[in-house]
Amino acid sequence: MRLSRSQFGLLILPLVLWIAPLSAQAAPATEAEMNLYTRIAALNVCIARAADTDFDKAVAIAGETIAQVIQGGHQSQIAQVGTKPLSIEELRRGSINSAVLGAVEVCPNEVPADVKAKVEEAVKGRTTQPKAPAKKP
């Protein structure tokens, strides 16, 4: 089933309306919340891919959804990043990256081989880098 933009907008409208009042008392997204959002985005990518949606489109929709949740529900702030609100573009980039990383973990068979290889290489590079020695007081 293919949704038009207006149908998609109507579909997410309740989510947007639910999030709107939260911004008055919003706190930065915690690490636990970000883990949940990453998992949700990954599952959205997996479901979309199983329905034959193009990978880039699936990731973009999942990433945009999470970016909007963080913007509306947490005033664009993520505790792990700091107190400065992030721009919508920064939120989108991070959310898309999270969606891709999560999809590689949750449904690797739905991720294109070249994307999976890049993610695995990046993760491998991150875990094999030597740690800087602790500074002496």
C-alpha positions in Angstrom: 0.0 0.0 0.0 1.4 3.4 -1.0 0.6 6.5 0.9 0.4 9.9 -0.6 2.1 12.8 1.2 -1.3 14.1 2.5 -2.3 10.6 3.7 1.1 10.3 5.4 0.6 13.7 7.0 -2.8 12.6 8.3 -1.3 9.4 9.7 1.3 11.2 11.7 -0.9 14.1 12.8 -2.0 12.4 16.0 1.6 11.9 17.0 2.5 15.5 16.4 -0.6 16.7 18.4 0.4 14.3 21.2 4.0 15.6 21.3 3.1 19.3 21.1 2.0 19.8 24.7 5.0 17.9 26.0 7.4 20.6 24.8 6.4 22.9 27.6 7.8 20.5 30.2 10.3 18.7 28.0 13.7 17.6 29.2 16.6 16.5 27.0 16.2 13.0 25.6 18.0 10.5 27.9 20.2 7.7 26.8 17.4 5.3 27.5 15.0 7.3 25.4 17.5 7.6 22.6 18.0 3.8 22.7 14.2 3.4 22.4 13.9 5.8 19.5 16.8 4.1 17.7 15.0 0.7 18.1 11.7 2.2 16.9 13.5 3.8 13.8 15.2 0.5 13.1 11.9 -1.5 13.3 10.3 1.1 11.0 13.1 0.5 8.4 12.7 -3.2 8.7 8.9 -3.1 8.3 9.2 -0.7 5.3 11.8 -2.9 3.7 9.7 -6.0 4.1 7.0 -4.1 2.3 9.4 -3.5 -0.6 10.1 0.2 0.2 13.3 1.6 -1.1 16.0 1.5 1.6 16.9 5.2 1.3 13.2 6.2 1.5 12.6 3.8 4.5 15.6 5.3 6.4 14.5 8.9 5.6 11.0 8.3 6.9 12.2 6.6 10.1 14.9 9.2 10.6 12.5 12.1 10.1 10.0 10.6 12.5 12.6 10.4 15.3 14.0 13.8 14.5 10.5 15.3 14.9 9.9 13.4 18.2 13.1 14.8 19.6 12.4 18.3 18.3 8.8 18.3 19.7 9.2 16.2 22.8 12.6 17.2 24.0 13.1 20.7 22.6 15.8 19.4 20.2 18.0 18.4 23.1 19.8 15.1 23.7 21.4 14.7 27.1 24.4 12.7 25.7 25.2 15.6 23.3 24.9 18.5 25.8 22.5 21.3 26.6 22.6 23.1 23.3 19.4 22.4 21.2 20.3 20.7 17.9 19.1 22.1 14.6 16.6 20.0 12.7 19.3 19.1 10.2 21.5 17.8 12.9 18.6 15.8 14.4 17.8 14.4 10.9 21.4 13.3 10.3 21.8 11.7 13.7 18.4 10.0 13.5 19.1 8.6 10.0 22.4 7.3 11.2 20.7 5.7 14.2 18.0 4.1 12.0 20.7 2.6 9.7 22.8 1.3 12.6 19.7 -0.2 14.2 18.5 -1.8 11.0 21.9 -3.4 10.5 21.5 -4.9 14.0 17.7 -5.8 13.9 17.2 -6.9 10.2 20.6 -7.1 8.5 19.0 -9.0 5.5 16.9 -5.9 4.7 20.0 -3.6 4.5 21.9 -3.3 1.2 25.2 -5.1 1.3 27.3 -1.9 0.6 25.6 0.0 3.5 26.0 -3.0 5.8 29.7 -3.2 4.9 30.2 0.5 5.6 28.4 0.3 9.0 30.4 -2.8 10.0 33.7 -1.1 9.0 32.8 2.1 10.9 31.8 0.1 14.0 34.9 -2.0 13.8 37.1 1.1 13.5 35.4 2.6 16.5 36.0 -0.4 18.7 39.6 -1.0 17.7 40.9 2.5 18.2 43.4 2.7 21.1 42.2 4.7 24.0 44.1 7.8 24.9 46.1 7.4 28.1 44.6 9.0 31.2 45.9 12.4 32.0 47.9 12.7 35.3 46.5 15.2 37.8 
